[in-house]
Amino acid sequence: MPKTMQAPRAPKYQTPVRKEPAAAWQRDQMVRMSRSPVAWSSALRSRLPPSLAVAFACFVGLALYDGALGTAWPSIRHSLALPIGDLGLVQLAGTAGFLCSSAISGGVSARAGRAGAIAGAGALAACGLAAYAASPDLALLLLAAAVIGVGAGHLEPGVQSHVALTASPRGMNLLHACYGMGATIGPLLITGLLVLGWSWRLAYVVILGVDLAVALAVLRYRGDFNATTPSRGPASSRGPASSRGPARANRLPRSSPAGPAGEAVAPLSRVAVATALLLFFVYCGVEMSTGQWAFTFFTVARHLAPGLAGLLVAGYWASLTLARLAAAAIGGRISSSLLLALSAGGAVVGELLMLWEPVTAIGVAGLLIVGASLAPAFPLMMSRTASWAQTARVSSVIGWQSAAACIGVAVPSAVAGLLIEDFGLGALMPYLCALAGLFFVLQLAALRILGQRG
C-alpha cells in the first residue's frame, strides 16, 4: 500500500477518558476552586444573604439592652440614688413604648419601606440610649427607656417579617438564637466594665454604637429589605381597617364570620383564649423576673462578687439559648405536650433550688435549670396555636399572645420590685417560686383545655 494511503497512526500516549459522571467532575472542580478566599466568600454570601446577616445583628443589638439592664441596675440606682424597686418602673416605661410602637409598625413599614422603618428604629433607639447613658435622674431615665421601647417596637416586627419572608424556619430559629446571644453578651459587657472600674454609662454608649452600625448596614442593603415590604393597595390611603378601629379588631367575635372559603367559622372559646393569654403573661414573668433580678439576688442576698454574679446571669441567658437550639434540633422526637410539661416542671424545680440553696452551688444550678427548662416553652406554645385556633383566627390570636407576653415582661418584674422594697430581698425567691408554680398549673390546664381543640 502506498504511504499516502496508510491509515493515520494512533498517538503514542493517549489521554485517558474520564469515567466519572459530569456531576462528579464538576463537584471536584468546585472543591478545588473553593480553596481560594474569593470562592469561599462567594459561597458564604450565597448561603447567608447579607440582609439576613444584618437581620441577625439587629436582634443581637436588640437583646444587648435587655440583657444588660438587670446586671447594670445596682450600679444605676446607686449612681442616681434610686430605690431598688424602680427597676420595675424602667421596664414598664420600655414596655409602654414598645406596645404603642408595635401597634403602628405595619403602617410605618408600608409607607417608609421596611429598610427605612428598621433603620429609623435603630437610630431612634440609639437616641434613647444616649439619653439613658446621660440620665441624671429617674425622669430622664424613664423617658429614655420609653424611647428605646418605641425603637424596639418598630425594629422587632420589621426584622421578624423580613426573615419570615426570606428564610426557612431554621432561619427564624437562628434569629431568636441571636437574641439569646445578645442577652448573654449584655451582662458580660456590664460585668467587664465594672470589674475594670469603669462606669455603667460606657456600656450603653457601646450598645448605642452597635445600634447605629446596624442601622447603617440596613440602609446599605435597603434593596433586599424593601423587596419584602408589603405593597400599599388603593385602600391604604386611609390606613388598614385594624388601625382605624383597633378596639373593634381585637374584640372577641360574637358572631361566626366567614372563613377563607366562605364557610362560617365557629367563635373561639373564651376560656381557651384566656388560658393562652394568661399562660404567655406568666411565662414571660418567670423568665424576665428571674433574669433581671438574679444579679441583685446573688450580690446582695448571697454576697457574691459582682464579677461572678455577672457571669451567672450571662450563664442563665446562655443556658436558655443553648437549650432552645437543642430543642429545635430534637424536632419531633419528643411530643410537644411532654416537652411543655417538663419545661414548666423544671422551672419550678430550679426556682425551689434557688430558694433552698444550702450552698451557693445549689443556687447556681437552680438558676441554670430555670433557664434551660424555660427554653422550649415559648416557641412551642406559639407554634401550637394553629392546632387549637381556627385558621382564620390564628393571626389574631398570635397578636393577642404577643401583647400578653410583652406585658408579662414588665408587670411581674415590677411587682417583684415592690415586694423587695416592702419586705426585702427575702421576698424575691418565694415570689418567683409562686410564679413558677402558677406557670406549671396553667401549663397543665392549657394542655387539657387547648389540647381538646387540636
Buried (B, 14 or more C-beta within 10 A) or exposed (E): EEEEEEEEEEEEEEEEEEEEEEEEEEEEEEEEEEEEEEBEEEEEEEEBBEBBBBBBBBBBBBBBBBBBBBBBBBBBBEBBEBEBBBBBBBBBBBBBBBBEBBBBBBBBBBEBBBBBBBBBBBBBBBBBBBBBBEBEEBEBBBBBBBBBBBBBBBBBBBBBBBBBEBBEEEBBBBBBBBBBBBBBBBBBBBBEBBEEEEEBBBBBBBBBEBBBBBBEBBBBBBEBBBBBBEEEEEEEEEBBEBEEEEEEEEEEEEEEEEBEEEEEBEBBBEEBBEBBBBBBBBBBBBBBBBBBBBBBBBBBBBEBEBEBBBBBBBBBBBBBBBBBBEBBEEEEEEEBBEBBBBBBBBBBBBBBBBBEBEEBEEBBBBBBBBBBBBBBBBBBBBEBBBEBBBEBBBEBBBBBBBBBBBBBBBBBBBBBBBBBBEEEBEBBBEBBBEBBBBBBEBBBBBBEBBEEEE
